[in-house]
Amino acid sequence: MSGHPYEALTPEVVMEAVESVGRLCDARLLALNSYENRVYQVGIEDEDPLIAKFYRPARWTEAQILEEHSFSWELADTDISVVAPLRDDQGRSLHHYQGLMFALFPRRGGHPPELDNPDHQLVLGRTLGRMHTVGKASRFLERPALHPAELLAESREQVLAGFIPDDLRLPYTTLMDDIEKQLLPISGEMQASDMIRVHGDCHVGNILWRDDTPHFVDLDDCLQAPAIQDLWMFLSGERHDQELQLSELMEGYREFCDFEPRQLRWIETLRTLRIIRYAAWLARRWDDPAFPRAFPWFNSPRYWSDHILELREQFSRLQEPPLRLM
């Protein structure tokens, strides 16, 4: 036993938690692919299965989680397909059991969107345009805002706190110094007026495509950030490919929401930051027994060598002209 809070989350405890809010389990339980939180499909007597999400302790406050839930309902109320948490008879969506906070969600099926399919990009753009129109209507009071300089410093500190091998510390710190000099002036262009409520982790794994409709799930990382934060992860491949994808995405997006083209300059900044933060995330969660099992390749000399190489390539992209709207 490691003493990690999730160690106590046995199948019996999961079902007891669900039944504590008035749902009768039928003993069918399936752990889903989630590491930051713990997520299970739970069979319910004479009803469709539900999804039970147990929030990682000490990550978000109760107020921050409730603000996430409120944003989900606000989007759903405008007929945007977001998988929002269920409320009980008292209107509560966040529950407590044995020191853990959890929420229940309806189960939805689907598959990831095809980013090389222009029709999928067009529909994704339209949906995000509608989402961001809602996002602009108010502001988060509890959720964080995107501050690249702070996130870069935090991630760097986490990696250097006993993870990266000694013989790679100098190449890593030198490269991070170069990235910081390139990244900070660009991130400094982000103004308060650019910050809106966004999904925050808009990758294909958080979208279920079904019946020509994208169903957005997991607003766990929603925050105040520029609109481009929810758009850039739908761009992949060579530069020309990304510009074609961007054109389809923007055609749909601008049907419902204005877009400031200067944000295109921030795409590679955000991509670089995500690469850096991913390594720091694995380092930060390494005391969770699920992480060494799921990511056995992490924290090896080969991993850090490849990570530095990837960042060098990304540093070159930071110096390239931004993508063009075609």
Secondary structure per residue as TSV (DSSP state, phi and psi in degrees):
chain	resnum	aa	ss	phi	psi
A	1	M	-	360.0	131.0
A	2	S	-	-90.7	-15.7
A	3	G	-	84.3	2.6
A	4	H	-	-68.3	140.6
A	5	P	G	-53.6	-33.7
A	6	Y	G	-72.7	-13.3
A	7	E	G	-62.1	-27.9
A	8	A	G	-82.6	-5.2
A	9	L	-	-86.7	73.2
A	10	T	-	-80.3	165.6
A	11	P	H	-54.6	-37.2
A	12	E	H	-64.4	-41.4
A	13	V	H	-67.4	-39.0
A	14	V	H	-58.3	-48.5
A	15	M	H	-68.6	-36.4
A	16	E	H	-63.0	-40.4
A	17	A	H	-62.4	-46.2
A	18	V	H	-63.3	-41.3
A	19	E	H	-71.8	-20.9
A	20	S	T	-67.6	-16.2
A	21	V	T	-109.2	22.1
A	22	G	T	91.1	13.1
A	23	R	-	-103.8	131.9
A	24	L	-	-94.9	114.5
A	25	C	E	-79.3	151.3
A	26	D	E	-107.8	15.3
A	27	A	E	77.7	4.4
A	28	R	E	-88.9	122.4
A	29	L	E	-139.3	131.4
A	30	L	E	-132.8	119.1
A	31	A	E	-75.4	128.9
A	32	L	-	-97.0	167.0
A	33	N	S	-77.6	85.8
A	34	S	-	-146.7	137.3
A	35	Y	S	-119.8	-38.0
A	36	E	S	-63.5	-43.8
A	37	N	S	-114.4	-178.5
A	38	R	E	-116.7	128.5
A	39	V	E	-130.4	134.5
A	40	Y	E	-134.4	143.7
A	41	Q	E	-90.2	125.3
A	42	V	E	-119.2	124.4
A	43	G	E	-72.0	138.6
A	44	I	E	-120.6	134.2
A	45	E	T	-55.9	124.0
A	46	D	T	59.2	20.4
A	47	E	E	-140.0	169.4
A	48	D	E	-66.9	149.7
A	49	P	E	-60.0	155.3
A	50	L	E	-116.2	162.7
A	51	I	E	-105.5	123.1
A	52	A	E	-106.6	122.1
A	53	K	E	-112.4	119.2
A	54	F	E	-101.7	113.8
A	55	Y	-	-71.0	140.9
A	56	R	-	-61.8	126.1
A	57	P	T	-58.3	139.4
A	58	A	T	71.0	8.5
A	59	R	T	-85.8	-55.0
A	60	W	S	-116.9	150.1
A	61	T	-	-79.3	165.6
A	62	E	H	-59.8	-40.1
A	63	A	H	-63.8	-38.2
A	64	Q	H	-67.3	-39.6
A	65	I	H	-67.2	-42.3
A	66	L	H	-64.6	-32.0
A	67	E	H	-69.2	-36.2
A	68	E	H	-60.1	-46.8
A	69	H	H	-61.1	-44.4
A	70	S	H	-61.3	-39.8
A	71	F	H	-63.8	-40.6
A	72	S	H	-59.9	-45.3
A	73	W	H	-67.3	-37.6
A	74	E	H	-61.0	-41.8
A	75	L	H	-66.7	-45.9
A	76	A	H	-62.2	-34.1
A	77	D	T	-66.9	-17.3
A	78	T	T	-99.8	18.1
A	79	D	T	67.4	24.6
A	80	I	-	-86.3	132.4
A	81	S	-	-78.3	90.4
A	82	V	B	-118.7	134.1
A	83	V	-	-81.4	96.8
A	84	A	-	-93.8	155.6
A	85	P	-	-67.5	151.6
A	86	L	-	-82.8	147.6
A	87	R	-	-109.6	143.6
A	88	D	-	-83.2	-173.0
A	89	D	T	-63.2	-22.5
A	90	Q	T	-94.3	5.8
A	91	G	S	81.6	11.4
A	92	R	-	-88.9	137.9
A	93	S	-	-115.1	-21.1
A	94	L	-	-108.8	126.0
A	95	H	E	-120.8	161.5
A	96	H	E	-124.5	138.2
A	97	Y	E	-154.0	121.6
A	98	Q	T	48.9	46.1
A	99	G	T	83.1	-0.5
A	100	L	E	-110.7	146.5
A	101	M	E	-100.2	138.2
A	102	F	E	-145.5	161.3
A	103	A	E	-138.4	156.2
A	104	L	E	-112.0	141.7
A	105	F	E	-132.1	151.2
A	106	P	E	-67.6	149.5
A	107	R	-	-81.5	136.0
A	108	R	-	-129.8	142.2
A	109	G	-	-105.0	167.2
A	110	G	-	153.4	-175.3
A	111	H	B	-136.4	163.2
A	112	P	-	-64.1	149.7
A	113	P	-	-67.2	157.8
A	114	E	-	-96.8	108.5
A	115	L	T	-72.0	-15.3
A	116	D	T	-92.8	7.4
A	117	N	-	-101.7	111.9
A	118	P	H	-56.9	-35.3
A	119	D	H	-64.9	-38.4
A	120	H	H	-65.9	-42.1
A	121	Q	H	-62.4	-40.9
A	122	L	H	-62.0	-45.4
A	123	V	H	-68.6	-39.2
A	124	L	H	-60.3	-42.3
A	125	G	H	-61.6	-45.2
A	126	R	H	-60.3	-44.9
A	127	T	H	-65.1	-42.9
A	128	L	H	-68.2	-33.9
A	129	G	H	-60.5	-42.2
A	130	R	H	-67.6	-41.5
A	131	M	H	-60.9	-43.0
A	132	H	H	-73.5	-26.9
A	133	T	H	-62.4	-42.2
A	134	V	H	-66.3	-42.3
A	135	G	H	-60.2	-31.3
A	136	K	H	-77.2	-16.3
A	137	A	T	-72.3	-17.8
A	138	S	S	-155.8	-177.1
A	139	R	-	-131.2	152.8
A	140	F	-	-72.8	141.7
A	141	L	S	-102.6	-26.5
A	142	E	S	-111.6	-32.6
A	143	R	S	-72.4	155.7
A	144	P	-	-74.6	169.5
A	145	A	B	-113.8	154.8
A	146	L	-	-76.0	119.1
A	147	H	-	-128.7	91.7
A	148	P	H	-53.6	-40.1
A	149	A	H	-62.4	-43.6
A	150	E	H	-66.7	-43.1
A	151	L	H	-65.8	-37.6
A	152	L	H	-63.8	-45.2
A	153	A	H	-64.7	-43.0
A	154	E	H	-63.1	-42.8
A	155	S	H	-66.6	-42.8
A	156	R	H	-60.5	-45.3
A	157	E	H	-62.1	-40.5
A	158	Q	H	-63.0	-44.2
A	159	V	H	-66.5	-39.3
A	160	L	H	-78.5	-7.7
A	161	A	T	-85.0	58.8
A	162	G	T	92.3	15.1
A	163	F	T	-107.9	-56.3
A	164	I	S	-68.9	137.3
A	165	P	-	-59.5	149.9
A	166	D	H	-57.5	-39.1
A	167	D	H	-74.0	-8.4
A	168	L	H	-110.3	-1.1
A	169	R	H	-63.1	-44.5
A	170	L	H	-66.1	-48.2
A	171	P	H	-58.5	-38.2
A	172	Y	H	-66.4	-50.0
A	173	T	H	-65.8	-37.9
A	174	T	H	-63.4	-44.3
A	175	L	H	-65.2	-40.7
A	176	M	H	-64.7	-35.5
A	177	D	H	-61.1	-44.1
A	178	D	H	-65.2	-42.3
A	179	I	H	-63.7	-42.3
A	180	E	H	-60.1	-43.6
A	181	K	H	-63.2	-33.5
A	182	Q	H	-81.0	-35.6
A	183	L	H	-82.6	-40.1
A	184	L	H	-64.1	-42.3
A	185	P	H	-60.6	-35.7
A	186	I	H	-68.7	-47.2
A	187	S	H	-65.9	-25.7
A	188	G	T	-67.2	-14.1
A	189	E	T	-74.9	-16.2
A	190	M	-	-73.0	120.9
A	191	Q	-	-102.7	163.5
A	192	A	G	-57.6	-34.0
A	193	S	G	-68.8	-18.0
A	194	D	G	-79.1	-18.6
A	195	M	-	-83.7	119.9
A	196	I	E	-130.0	170.0
A	197	R	E	-75.5	123.3
A	198	V	E	-130.7	164.9
A	199	H	-	-59.1	-48.4
A	200	G	S	95.7	-25.3
A	201	D	-	-139.3	57.5
A	202	C	-	-87.0	70.1
A	203	H	S	-109.3	168.9
A	204	V	G	-63.9	-24.1
A	205	G	G	-68.5	-16.3
A	206	N	G	-103.7	18.5
A	207	I	E	-131.5	128.5
A	208	L	E	-107.9	115.4
A	209	W	E	-94.0	122.3
A	210	R	E	-152.7	133.9
A	211	D	T	55.1	43.5
A	212	D	T	62.3	23.8
A	213	T	E	-129.7	131.2
A	214	P	E	-85.8	126.7
A	215	H	E	-106.0	113.5
A	216	F	E	-85.5	131.4
A	217	V	-	-122.9	165.0
A	218	D	-	58.5	79.7
A	219	L	-	-90.7	27.6
A	220	D	T	-58.8	-26.5
A	221	D	T	-106.9	18.9
A	222	C	-	-61.3	145.2
A	223	L	E	-163.2	177.2
A	224	Q	E	-86.7	122.1
A	225	A	E	-161.3	165.5
A	226	P	-	-64.3	154.3
A	227	A	G	-55.5	-34.5
A	228	I	G	-62.1	-20.0
A	229	Q	G	-59.3	-33.5
A	230	D	G	-91.4	-3.4
A	231	L	T	-108.8	-34.3
A	232	W	G	-68.2	-26.9
A	233	M	G	-72.1	-7.3
A	234	F	G	-89.7	6.2
A	235	L	-	-110.3	126.8
A	236	S	-	-150.2	165.4
A	237	G	S	92.0	-162.0
A	238	E	S	-70.7	166.0
A	239	R	H	-54.2	-45.9
A	240	H	H	-62.0	-41.4
A	241	D	H	-60.7	-44.1
A	242	Q	H	-64.3	-37.5
A	243	E	H	-68.6	-35.0
A	244	L	H	-65.8	-45.0
A	245	Q	H	-61.5	-42.9
A	246	L	H	-61.6	-39.7
A	247	S	H	-62.7	-44.4
A	248	E	H	-64.6	-44.2
A	249	L	H	-59.6	-46.0
A	250	M	H	-71.6	-31.3
A	251	E	H	-58.9	-44.9
A	252	G	H	-71.9	-42.4
A	253	Y	H	-60.3	-44.5
A	254	R	T	-74.8	-7.2
A	255	E	T	-67.0	-24.0
A	256	F	T	-124.9	-18.4
A	257	C	S	-151.2	140.1
A	258	D	-	-71.2	152.6
A	259	F	-	-134.2	135.2
A	260	E	-	-90.5	110.1
A	261	P	G	-57.7	-25.5
A	262	R	G	-62.2	-17.9
A	263	Q	G	-68.3	-18.3
A	264	L	G	-60.7	-26.7
A	265	R	G	-66.9	-16.9
A	266	W	G	-95.0	-3.0
A	267	I	H	-59.1	-53.0
A	268	E	H	-69.8	-27.2
A	269	T	H	-61.4	-47.4
A	270	L	H	-69.2	-35.2
A	271	R	H	-66.2	-43.1
A	272	T	H	-60.6	-45.1
A	273	L	H	-61.8	-37.9
A	274	R	H	-66.5	-40.6
A	275	I	H	-61.4	-44.7
A	276	I	H	-66.3	-43.4
A	277	R	H	-68.3	-30.5
A	278	Y	H	-63.5	-45.3
A	279	A	H	-62.4	-41.4
A	280	A	H	-67.3	-35.1
A	281	W	H	-62.6	-45.5
A	282	L	H	-61.8	-41.1
A	283	A	H	-63.7	-42.4
A	284	R	H	-65.9	-32.1
A	285	R	T	-99.3	10.8
A	286	W	T	-66.5	-17.5
A	287	D	T	-82.5	-6.5
A	288	D	S	-82.8	118.8
A	289	P	T	-55.2	-24.1
A	290	A	H	-68.7	-26.0
A	291	F	H	-75.5	-48.2
A	292	P	H	-58.8	-31.8
A	293	R	H	-71.2	-40.5
A	294	A	H	-83.8	-27.6
A	295	F	-	-127.2	60.5
A	296	P	T	-64.0	-19.3
A	297	W	T	-79.8	-13.4
A	298	F	T	-72.2	151.8
A	299	N	T	67.0	24.5
A	300	S	S	-99.5	156.9
A	301	P	H	-54.2	-37.6
A	302	R	H	-63.9	-41.5
A	303	Y	H	-59.3	-49.4
A	304	W	H	-68.5	-33.8
A	305	S	H	-63.5	-44.6
A	306	D	H	-66.5	-36.7
A	307	H	H	-62.7	-44.1
A	308	I	H	-64.5	-40.4
A	309	L	H	-62.6	-42.8
A	310	E	H	-62.4	-40.3
A	311	L	H	-68.6	-33.5
A	312	R	H	-63.2	-42.8
A	313	E	H	-64.6	-39.0
A	314	Q	H	-69.7	-33.7
A	315	F	H	-60.0	-37.9
A	316	S	H	-64.5	-39.0
A	317	R	H	-67.7	-30.1
A	318	L	H	-60.5	-25.3
A	319	Q	T	-94.2	-2.6
A	320	E	S	-82.9	158.5
A	321	P	-	-61.8	151.8
A	322	P	-	-66.4	161.8
A	323	L	-	-61.6	152.1
A	324	R	-	-104.0	144.8
A	325	L	-	-81.4	118.8
A	326	M	-	-89.0	360.0
